[in-house]
Amino acid sequence: MLTIDDITVRLGGRSILEHASAAIPDGARVGLIGRNGAGKSTLMKALIGEIEPDEGAITKSSKLRLGYIAQEAPSGDTTPEEVVLAADTERAALLEESETCTDMDRLGDVHDRLLAIDAYSAPSRAARILIGLGFDEEMQRQPLDSFSGGWKMRVALGALLFSQPDILLLDEPSNHLDLEATLWLENFLKSYPATLLVISHERDLLNKVADHILHLQGGQLTLYPGGYDSFEKQRAERAAQLESAKAAQDAQRARLQDYVARNSARASTAKQAQSRAKMLAKMQPIAALMEDPSLSFDFPSPSQLKPPMITMDMAAVGYTADVPILKRVSLRIEPDDRIALLGRNGNGKTTLARLLAAQLPLMEGEVNAPGKMKVGYFTQYQVEELSGDETPLEHMTHAMEGMPPGKVREQLGRFGFSGNRATQKVAKLSGGERARLALALITRDAPHLLILDEPTNHLDVDAREALVQALNDYNGAVILISHDRHMVELSADRLVLVDEGTAKEFSGSMEDYIDFVLGLNQPKKEGGGKSTKSKGGKKSSKERAEIRSVKADVARTEKAMAKLQSDRSAIDKAMYEPESAAKHLTDKSMSELLSLRSELSDELDAVEAEWMAFSEKLEAAEAG
């Protein structure tokens, strides 16, 4: 059992945790929640020993291994596969010892232990984890320094999951994941065999994974049984009880104060008045569960545009001339549409968003939109680029240059920055507050179209609910990219799948898409699912051999396409993110990189044509 016993943690003279206590049962899967700034990460640091409590203690069995992700992502020439395998330190040490050990008795013990911990299946287990986190076979063998920071954090997460600690600590593990990888992680954690403590604001993840919710509020910890929905119900009941108790206490306080005021000066009742005054002084106030009044999102209403707002006809877009990331995109966007873009990271969701925001030029086809249309485009980069030395008021004053101070204050107030909150330094704001400020900045002109690329990464559960409400009240169109499927389900009425180099309407619901990602409830082939059989029954050995041969060709071309796409992505990174590019590409000039990319694209087109031909051949063979 993990026990948090009456701990107090003070940082900068302020109490973050104050006499907080909780007992985490062995094998429990606990979701740690609380408002931004409540102290969740501080508690996590105390659990791993990075922070010593000023008072109280945290205890666990000395035999239990505790695992968490270090703040710095792994880097260097090692590969994701090597990093994940190295996370099982016992296996690594035993394998090394088996290579040098000359004591035959000891060598026998080493091999017995390797068998006991299933060491020889480790590479396949590591591969399954990395595939679930989005790394294909080729990516698993690339050097870490060829990946961005977000992908490196996926490697760190994979290594932690592979090591299977007795107490697994996770702090917002889905922040660097797309929806597909989040779904995989959710299924992995549901069957995790040991104790789990996860900080998360993903309502769906908490409902599916957690069997307890540990709520941190006002420096105190309260453990609730069940998932997040169960917690909300229990919290509402507790809030009603507290409100009733507070009302009763306030009434009693008023009676005591009235008695003291009326009777203190009279000699016959002075002692009774003094007694009641002492009672008043000792009365501990009951704190009502008040919501933060500054938690607000209020998007200004745009002027009306005639439908359709945007039409796209066979559009192509990319970052390099004549090398589109997406092509053959045909969409119609209405002035009140709510569209969620689905698909794995790297498939082109952000590329499509940037085309709609007029940040990328059109390569082919047509995109038609009214000249007076205004777009508000939110990305995490805007949150990170806010100046920590300026205040929200200074940021907004610069952005709304020439506008009266009252208008500037009004826009800030829509997002909870009123009074003194508007004059706090950005450096002192929480991640959620910075996200709200970024949203306030991009909507200052009342845009007709909001494009939100992962807007929830720094928002707690309550803030996400407030954002959903604001989006539903907003009169313009919304394009949403988010791994928070609760937000997608409540905010979007159209789904667009960005995959295989294009973007198309997804006709089903979010539940259908989740089934699609997980390979569940897939439609059967015509003929009641018996497409692999001929009219006379099973296929002949010659037909089965032909199918195996074509399947091998399909697999070979798929692997070749993945390799070429990976190489082309590495070149793109060298052109646009040289600081994180592969070393063998950083010394090449832009013209050399463009030439190399063009050659790879031509080769990819040829291999893709092969793959399509083999796929059609396989489909015909299986149906024949």
CORHU-V341858 format. One record per residue. RES is the residue in three letters. OMEGA is omega in degrees with one decimal (NA if undefined). BURIAL is b if it has 24 or more other C-alpha atoms within 12 Angstrom, else e. Layout:
BEGIN
((RES	OMEGA	BURIAL) (RES	OMEGA	BURIAL))
END
This chain:
BEGIN
((MET	175.2	e) (LEU	-174.4	b) (THR	174.0	e) (ILE	-168.3	b) (ASP	170.2	b) (ASP	-175.9	e) (ILE	172.6	b) (THR	178.0	b) (VAL	178.3	b) (ARG	176.3	e) (LEU	-179.8	e) (GLY	179.4	e) (GLY	-178.7	e) (ARG	178.7	e) (SER	176.0	b) (ILE	173.5	b) (LEU	-175.5	b) (GLU	-179.2	b) (HIS	-178.9	b) (ALA	-178.8	b) (SER	174.4	b) (ALA	176.5	b) (ALA	-178.6	b) (ILE	-178.2	b) (PRO	175.3	e) (ASP	177.5	e) (GLY	180.0	b) (ALA	173.3	b) (ARG	-168.0	b) (VAL	172.2	b) (GLY	179.0	b) (LEU	-177.0	b) (ILE	179.5	b) (GLY	-179.0	b) (ARG	175.1	b) (ASN	-179.7	b) (GLY	-178.1	b) (ALA	178.5	b) (GLY	-178.0	b) (LYS	179.9	b) (SER	176.2	b) (THR	177.5	b) (LEU	179.6	b) (MET	178.7	b) (LYS	176.7	b) (ALA	-179.9	b) (LEU	-178.4	b) (ILE	176.8	b) (GLY	178.8	e) (GLU	176.5	e) (ILE	175.7	e) (GLU	176.5	e) (PRO	176.2	b) (ASP	176.6	e) (GLU	177.8	e) (GLY	-175.1	e) (ALA	173.1	b) (ILE	-174.8	b) (THR	173.5	b) (LYS	177.1	b) (SER	-178.8	e) (SER	-178.5	e) (LYS	-176.4	e) (LEU	176.5	e) (ARG	-179.2	e) (LEU	-176.2	b) (GLY	178.8	b) (TYR	180.0	b) (ILE	175.9	b) (ALA	-176.8	e) (GLN	-178.8	e) (GLU	179.3	e) (ALA	177.2	b) (PRO	-179.7	b) (SER	178.5	b) (GLY	-176.8	e) (ASP	178.7	e) (THR	-177.2	e) (THR	175.0	b) (PRO	179.7	b) (GLU	-178.8	b) (GLU	179.8	b) (VAL	-178.5	b) (VAL	-179.9	b) (LEU	-179.2	b) (ALA	-178.8	b) (ALA	174.8	b) (ASP	-172.5	b) (THR	179.4	e) (GLU	179.0	e) (ARG	-178.6	b) (ALA	-179.1	b) (ALA	-179.9	e) (LEU	178.3	b) (LEU	178.5	b) (GLU	-179.8	e) (GLU	-178.9	e) (SER	-179.8	e) (GLU	-173.4	e) (THR	-173.8	e) (CYS	178.5	e) (THR	177.3	e) (ASP	-173.6	e) (MET	177.7	e) (ASP	179.1	e) (ARG	-179.9	e) (LEU	176.8	e) (GLY	177.9	e) (ASP	179.9	e) (VAL	-179.1	b) (HIS	176.6	b) (ASP	-179.6	e) (ARG	177.4	e) (LEU	177.5	b) (LEU	-177.7	e) (ALA	-179.0	e) (ILE	176.6	e) (ASP	-173.1	e) (ALA	-172.0	b) (TYR	174.0	e) (SER	-176.3	e) (ALA	-179.8	b) (PRO	179.9	b) (SER	177.3	e) (ARG	178.0	b) (ALA	-179.9	b) (ALA	180.0	b) (ARG	179.2	b) (ILE	-178.8	b) (LEU	176.8	b) (ILE	178.1	b) (GLY	-179.9	b) (LEU	172.0	b) (GLY	-179.2	b) (PHE	174.6	b) (ASP	-174.4	b) (GLU	-179.1	b) (GLU	-179.3	b) (MET	-179.4	b) (GLN	-175.7	b) (ARG	176.9	b) (GLN	178.0	b) (PRO	-177.7	b) (LEU	-176.7	b) (ASP	174.9	b) (SER	-177.7	b) (PHE	174.8	b) (SER	-179.2	b) (GLY	180.0	b) (GLY	178.1	b) (TRP	176.8	b) (LYS	177.9	b) (MET	173.8	b) (ARG	177.7	b) (VAL	179.2	b) (ALA	177.5	b) (LEU	178.1	b) (GLY	179.3	b) (ALA	179.4	b) (LEU	-179.8	b) (LEU	-179.1	b) (PHE	-176.5	b) (SER	177.3	b) (GLN	177.0	b) (PRO	179.1	b) (ASP	174.4	b) (ILE	-177.2	b) (LEU	179.6	b) (LEU	-179.0	b) (LEU	179.7	b) (ASP	-178.6	b) (GLU	-173.8	b) (PRO	-176.1	b) (SER	-177.0	b) (ASN	-178.2	b) (HIS	-175.2	b) (LEU	169.2	b) (ASP	-176.5	b) (LEU	-177.4	b) (GLU	179.0	b) (ALA	177.5	b) (THR	177.5	b) (LEU	178.0	b) (TRP	-179.3	b) (LEU	179.4	b) (GLU	179.9	b) (ASN	178.5	b) (PHE	-176.4	b) (LEU	178.9	b) (LYS	-177.6	b) (SER	-179.3	e) (TYR	-169.4	b) (PRO	-177.3	e) (ALA	-177.5	b) (THR	-178.1	b) (LEU	172.6	b) (LEU	-173.3	b) (VAL	169.9	b) (ILE	-179.8	b) (SER	172.5	b) (HIS	178.9	b) (GLU	-177.2	b) (ARG	-178.1	b) (ASP	179.0	b) (LEU	-179.6	b) (LEU	178.4	b) (ASN	-176.0	b) (LYS	-170.3	b) (VAL	-169.0	b) (ALA	169.9	b) (ASP	171.7	b) (HIS	172.7	b) (ILE	176.5	b) (LEU	-173.7	b) (HIS	178.7	b) (LEU	-179.4	b) (GLN	178.7	b) (GLY	179.2	b) (GLY	-177.2	b) (GLN	179.0	b) (LEU	174.6	b) (THR	-179.1	b) (LEU	179.7	b) (TYR	173.8	b) (PRO	176.2	b) (GLY	179.9	b) (GLY	-173.1	b) (TYR	-179.7	b) (ASP	177.2	b) (SER	177.6	e) (PHE	-178.1	b) (GLU	179.2	b) (LYS	179.6	e) (GLN	-179.9	e) (ARG	179.0	b) (ALA	178.6	e) (GLU	180.0	e) (ARG	179.4	e) (ALA	179.2	e) (ALA	178.1	e) (GLN	179.8	e) (LEU	-179.7	e) (GLU	178.2	e) (SER	179.2	e) (ALA	179.3	e) (LYS	179.0	e) (ALA	178.5	e) (ALA	-179.9	e) (GLN	178.7	e) (ASP	179.0	e) (ALA	178.5	e) (GLN	179.4	e) (ARG	-179.8	b) (ALA	179.1	e) (ARG	180.0	e) (LEU	179.8	b) (GLN	178.5	b) (ASP	179.6	e) (TYR	-179.2	b) (VAL	-177.6	b) (ALA	-176.1	e) (ARG	-169.0	e) (ASN	-177.7	e) (SER	-174.6	e) (ALA	-178.3	e) (ARG	-175.9	e) (ALA	-175.8	e) (SER	-176.7	e) (THR	-175.1	e) (ALA	-177.9	e) (LYS	178.2	e) (GLN	179.2	e) (ALA	178.7	b) (GLN	179.1	b) (SER	179.5	e) (ARG	177.0	b) (ALA	176.1	b) (LYS	178.4	e) (MET	178.1	e) (LEU	-177.4	e) (ALA	-177.7	e) (LYS	-176.2	e) (MET	178.6	e) (GLN	-179.1	e) (PRO	175.2	e) (ILE	-177.4	e) (ALA	174.8	e) (ALA	178.2	e) (LEU	-176.3	e) (MET	173.4	e) (GLU	179.2	e) (ASP	-177.2	e) (PRO	-179.2	e) (SER	-178.9	b) (LEU	-177.1	b) (SER	172.0	b) (PHE	-179.1	b) (ASP	-176.5	b) (PHE	179.1	b) (PRO	-176.9	b) (SER	179.0	b) (PRO	171.2	b) (SER	-175.2	e) (GLN	174.4	e) (LEU	177.3	b) (LYS	177.2	e) (PRO	-8.5	e) (PRO	-179.9	e) (MET	179.3	b) (ILE	170.0	b) (THR	178.2	e) (MET	-177.6	b) (ASP	178.8	e) (MET	-176.6	e) (ALA	174.7	b) (ALA	-178.2	b) (VAL	177.9	b) (GLY	-176.0	b) (TYR	-178.6	b) (THR	-176.5	b) (ALA	175.8	e) (ASP	178.6	e) (VAL	-175.9	b) (PRO	170.5	b) (ILE	177.5	b) (LEU	175.6	b) (LYS	-179.5	b) (ARG	179.6	b) (VAL	177.7	b) (SER	-178.1	b) (LEU	174.2	b) (ARG	-177.5	b) (ILE	-179.6	b) (GLU	-176.5	b) (PRO	-179.3	b) (ASP	-178.5	b) (ASP	171.1	b) (ARG	-172.5	b) (ILE	173.1	b) (ALA	176.0	b) (LEU	-178.3	b) (LEU	178.1	b) (GLY	-178.7	b) (ARG	172.9	b) (ASN	-179.4	b) (GLY	-179.3	b) (ASN	175.5	b) (GLY	180.0	b) (LYS	179.9	b) (THR	176.9	b) (THR	177.7	b) (LEU	178.9	b) (ALA	-179.4	b) (ARG	174.6	b) (LEU	179.7	b) (LEU	178.4	b) (ALA	179.6	b) (ALA	175.8	b) (GLN	175.6	e) (LEU	-179.7	b) (PRO	175.9	b) (LEU	179.5	b) (MET	-179.3	b) (GLU	175.9	b) (GLY	-176.5	e) (GLU	168.5	b) (VAL	-178.3	b) (ASN	177.9	b) (ALA	179.4	b) (PRO	-178.0	e) (GLY	-178.0	e) (LYS	-179.7	e) (MET	177.5	b) (LYS	-177.8	b) (VAL	170.8	b) (GLY	-172.7	b) (TYR	-178.5	b) (PHE	171.4	b) (THR	177.7	b) (GLN	179.4	b) (TYR	180.0	e) (GLN	177.9	b) (VAL	-177.6	b) (GLU	-176.0	e) (GLU	176.8	e) (LEU	-179.2	b) (SER	-179.5	e) (GLY	-178.1	e) (ASP	-180.0	e) (GLU	178.0	e) (THR	173.5	b) (PRO	179.8	b) (LEU	179.3	b) (GLU	177.6	b) (HIS	-175.8	b) (MET	177.9	b) (THR	176.8	b) (HIS	-175.8	e) (ALA	-178.5	e) (MET	-177.1	b) (GLU	178.8	e) (GLY	-179.8	e) (MET	178.4	e) (PRO	179.2	e) (PRO	179.9	e) (GLY	178.0	e) (LYS	178.5	e) (VAL	179.6	b) (ARG	-179.6	b) (GLU	179.7	b) (GLN	176.9	b) (LEU	-179.0	b) (GLY	177.3	b) (ARG	-175.5	b) (PHE	171.2	b) (GLY	-179.6	b) (PHE	177.7	b) (SER	178.4	b) (GLY	-176.8	e) (ASN	-179.7	e) (ARG	-179.1	b) (ALA	-176.2	b) (THR	172.1	e) (GLN	175.0	b) (LYS	179.3	b) (VAL	-180.0	b) (ALA	-178.7	e) (LYS	180.0	e) (LEU	175.1	b) (SER	177.8	b) (GLY	178.7	b) (GLY	178.3	b) (GLU	177.6	b) (ARG	177.1	b) (ALA	177.7	b) (ARG	178.6	b) (LEU	178.1	b) (ALA	177.8	b) (LEU	176.9	b) (ALA	-178.0	b) (LEU	-175.0	b) (ILE	-178.6	b) (THR	-175.7	b) (ARG	-178.7	b) (ASP	-178.8	b) (ALA	-175.7	b) (PRO	176.1	b) (HIS	-178.5	b) (LEU	173.7	b) (LEU	174.1	b) (ILE	-174.1	b) (LEU	-179.3	b) (ASP	-177.2	b) (GLU	-177.7	b) (PRO	-171.0	b) (THR	-171.4	b) (ASN	-177.6	b) (HIS	-176.5	b) (LEU	175.5	b) (ASP	-173.4	b) (VAL	-178.4	b) (ASP	179.2	b) (ALA	177.6	b) (ARG	178.1	b) (GLU	178.5	b) (ALA	178.7	b) (LEU	177.0	b) (VAL	-179.8	b) (GLN	-179.7	e) (ALA	178.5	b) (LEU	179.5	b) (ASN	178.3	b) (ASP	-176.1	e) (TYR	-174.2	b) (ASN	-179.6	b) (GLY	178.2	b) (ALA	-178.0	b) (VAL	168.4	b) (ILE	-172.3	b) (LEU	169.5	b) (ILE	-176.3	b) (SER	173.0	b) (HIS	177.3	b) (ASP	-174.0	b) (ARG	174.3	b) (HIS	178.0	b) (MET	179.7	b) (VAL	-177.4	b) (GLU	-176.6	b) (LEU	-173.1	b) (SER	-171.2	b) (ALA	172.9	b) (ASP	173.0	b) (ARG	178.2	b) (LEU	177.4	b) (VAL	-178.8	b) (LEU	176.9	b) (VAL	-172.7	b) (ASP	175.6	b) (GLU	173.0	e) (GLY	178.0	b) (THR	178.5	b) (ALA	-177.5	b) (LYS	175.7	b) (GLU	172.1	b) (PHE	-168.7	b) (SER	-176.8	e) (GLY	177.4	e) (SER	175.6	e) (MET	177.2	b) (GLU	177.5	e) (ASP	-179.2	e) (TYR	178.0	b) (ILE	175.9	b) (ASP	179.0	e) (PHE	180.0	e) (VAL	-176.8	b) (LEU	179.0	e) (GLY	-178.5	e) (LEU	173.8	e) (ASN	178.9	e) (GLN	-179.2	e) (PRO	179.0	e) (LYS	175.5	e) (LYS	177.4	e) (GLU	-178.7	e) (GLY	174.9	e) (GLY	176.2	e) (GLY	-178.1	e) (LYS	-174.5	e) (SER	-179.0	e) (THR	179.0	b) (LYS	174.2	e) (SER	-178.6	e) (LYS	-177.0	e) (GLY	-179.8	e) (GLY	-175.7	e) (LYS	178.4	e) (LYS	177.5	e) (SER	179.0	e) (SER	179.3	e) (LYS	178.8	e) (GLU	179.3	e) (ARG	177.7	e) (ALA	178.3	e) (GLU	179.4	e) (ILE	179.2	b) (ARG	-179.3	e) (SER	-179.1	e) (VAL	176.7	b) (LYS	177.7	b) (ALA	177.8	e) (ASP	178.0	b) (VAL	-179.8	b) (ALA	-179.1	e) (ARG	-179.4	e) (THR	175.8	b) (GLU	179.4	b) (LYS	179.5	e) (ALA	178.2	b) (MET	179.4	b) (ALA	179.1	b) (LYS	-179.4	b) (LEU	177.9	b) (GLN	178.3	b) (SER	179.0	b) (ASP	-179.8	b) (ARG	177.1	b) (SER	178.0	b) (ALA	178.1	b) (ILE	176.8	b) (ASP	179.5	b) (LYS	178.9	b) (ALA	-179.1	b) (MET	-171.4	b) (TYR	175.1	e) (GLU	-173.7	e) (PRO	-177.9	b) (GLU	-179.9	e) (SER	-176.7	b) (ALA	177.5	b) (ALA	-173.1	b) (LYS	-176.0	e) (HIS	179.5	e) (LEU	-173.2	b) (THR	-178.2	b) (ASP	-179.7	e) (LYS	178.3	e) (SER	-179.9	e) (MET	-179.7	e) (SER	177.3	e) (GLU	179.5	e) (LEU	178.6	b) (LEU	179.5	b) (SER	179.6	e) (LEU	179.5	b) (ARG	179.5	b) (SER	178.1	b) (GLU	179.3	e) (LEU	179.8	b) (SER	177.5	b) (ASP	179.9	e) (GLU	179.6	e) (LEU	178.1	b) (ASP	-178.9	e) (ALA	-179.8	e) (VAL	178.4	b) (GLU	177.2	b) (ALA	176.1	e) (GLU	-177.2	e) (TRP	179.5	b) (MET	179.7	e) (ALA	179.6	e) (PHE	-179.9	b) (SER	177.4	b) (GLU	178.9	e) (LYS	179.4	e) (LEU	179.6	b) (GLU	179.0	e) (ALA	-179.2	e) (ALA	-179.5	b) (GLU	-178.9	b) (ALA	-174.7	b) (GLY	NA	e))
END
